[in-house]
């Protein structure tokens, strides 16, 4: 395994982070335990979860993923060995079963509930799952301003609520997720101007099919030292090649939940087909090539991998050993130049 540190800390984390959003829906508690056991054996010490999980978010399975992780901590006694990240859900109809309060009003309760489910006294990295304001997230390509958006500029209030939790020892550090350049800089400037805790990471989608992070946030990540935690590096499994090759199992994610079509457009399929050929030409699997590309980026802190099958997890973890050659990178860039960011 390879390691780095969370920005502005001395906390060592594996370059591959274990994603958990299928546990409690597609995966059982026992399968979650198996994945955690194996990941730790391979040197992974960084887990990412959220109160929202599993996905799709439903009231009947709400927060089951955190409960599974908490039960694993209790059974194994390995809490001290893991750097644990979780998130507070943002507002919207999708999360009405969780809460309708603004971030600053729900943070204290959300943290306390997560701590109980996770059976721990602290969370190492606590993230805002997505912005409260109306902006282009979750596959929406362009920003369109809505004058009717009733969102209140509450960056300071949110940081104050997080600061209280940090002073109480309940969370150690804070981060963003699904955030844009403006929101990221607002949080950083608010922290600097008012001596509040600073965001140290940003968890956004990043993959061969979605490199929009490079357009503006990559510069912010490097110059402001706020590390990317890349999610969906496999584009919901599309970048395994199984959907274009027609080998996806009936219980694969997009067969079960076809509404998650962010990476299934005509152009995504065209680009994936070309990336598959690049991988085949260079004698590597598309899955490992896709993951190795993400892991190698200079703005990346950790690459969040997830799997529903242990065999998939093994292949994903083994990607840490793949070094992409200049020839492979050139071929990847040719596809990107022809079909840039088909998913957003």
Secondary structure, 3 states (H helix, E strand, C coil): CCEEECCCCCCEEECEEEECCCECCCECHHHHHHHHHHHHHCCCCEEECCCCCCCCCCHHHCCHHHHHHHHHHHHHCCHHHCEEEEEECCCCHHHCCCCCCCHHHHHHHHHHHHHHHHCCCCEEEEEECCCCCCCCCCCCCCCCCCCCCCCCCCHHHHHHHHHHHHHCCCEEEEEEECCCHHHHHHHHHHHHHHCCCCEEEEEEECECCECHHHHCHHHHHHHHCCEEEEECCCCCCHHHCHHHHCCCCCCCHHHHCCCCCCCCCHHHHHHHHHHHHHHHHCCCCHHHHHHHHHHCCCCEEEEEECCCCHHHHHHHHHHHHCCCCHHHHHHHHHHHHHCCCCCC
